[in-house]
Amino acid sequence: MNRIKENLTAIRRNIIDTANNCGRNPEDIQLIGVSKKKPVQVMKQAIDAGLTILGENYIQEAMEKIDTIGREAAVWHFIGHLQSNKAKFAVQYFDLIHTVDTYKLAKEIDKQAKKLQKCQDILLQINIAMEDTKSGARKDEAVDLAQKIMACENLSLQGLMCMPPYFDDPEDARIYFKKLVQIRDDILAAGVSTGAMAQLSMGMSNDFAVAIQEGATMVRVGTAIFGSRM
Ligand SMILES: *Cc1c(COP(=O)(O)O)cnc(C)c1O
């Protein structure tokens, strides 16, 4: 077995055990393999080993790799910061965009999706620890933004995404995952449909087990699958 296959097997096992131990259905948790800065050969290895969803951060890099590997070879998620002027490419290449954090960006994605006669699945990204260095909407903007996105014809809101600060002890991230769940509940209480809040994209290599315990439905795992990025 190659290294990537071994890593995937161990992570899948961990996801299943963690879900079972907290009374969740493992099938409600999707594993997204984060392949930024990784070459196409290793991405293909992961696909061959059964990984079905790949996450990319940079539009230019992603377009080149997706063109090589094939748009239909996997489900492609965009998880990086998205500038409005790249929205067109994100819509062309990606099945789900995790990082919608302003109304301006939402409107631009909506416009580009309309041109392609596509309904674009998106998540609303929240800057959960209010870090200056990170993108994401503020907590107090979340309800208003979710409602505005719901009014965009060619957007299909699927849920929320966050990226807490890195902690050596993943337990320290737990409060931030709880905060995202609270924001989800606030948005639901404001009348947004449950289907539009079905997904919680949270948890990375170091803390995905804690995220699953707190309700993650999508975990974004890079290093633990592909090794460290140079
Ligand atoms: C790089 C990245 C990940 C994966 O991080 P790892 O620690 O390598 O698992 C997940 N989410 C986002 C948004 C990222 O940019």
The ligand as an SDF file (V2000), in Angstrom:
LIG
                    3D

 15 15  0  0  0  0  0  0  0  0999 V2000
   -4.8880   24.1810    3.8790 C   0  0  0  0  0  0  0  0  0  0  0  0
   -6.2830   24.1640    4.3860 C   0  0  0  0  0  0  0  0  0  0  0  0
   -6.8380   23.0410    5.0220 C   0  0  0  0  0  0  0  0  0  0  0  0
   -6.0410   21.7790    5.3280 C   0  0  0  0  0  0  0  0  0  0  0  0
   -5.1400   22.0080    6.3740 O   0  0  0  0  0  0  0  0  0  0  0  0
   -4.2880   20.7950    6.9960 P   0  0  0  0  0  0  0  0  0  0  0  0
   -3.8710   21.2970    8.3250 O   0  0  0  0  0  0  0  0  0  0  0  0
   -3.1410   20.5700    6.0710 O   0  0  0  0  0  0  0  0  0  0  0  0
   -5.1720   19.6210    7.0880 O   0  0  0  0  0  0  0  0  0  0  0  0
   -8.1700   23.0930    5.3920 C   0  0  0  0  0  0  0  0  0  0  0  0
   -8.9220   24.1730    5.1740 N   0  0  0  0  0  0  0  0  0  0  0  0
   -8.4380   25.2720    4.5800 C   0  0  0  0  0  0  0  0  0  0  0  0
   -9.3220   26.4330    4.3620 C   0  0  0  0  0  0  0  0  0  0  0  0
   -7.1020   25.3120    4.1760 C   0  0  0  0  0  0  0  0  0  0  0  0
   -6.6310   26.4260    3.6040 O   0  0  0  0  0  0  0  0  0  0  0  0
  1  2  1  0
  2  3  1  0
  2 14  2  0
  3  4  1  0
  3 10  2  0
  4  5  1  0
  5  6  1  0
  6  7  2  0
  6  8  1  0
  6  9  1  0
 10 11  1  0
 11 12  2  0
 12 13  1  0
 12 14  1  0
 14 15  1  0
M  END
$$$$
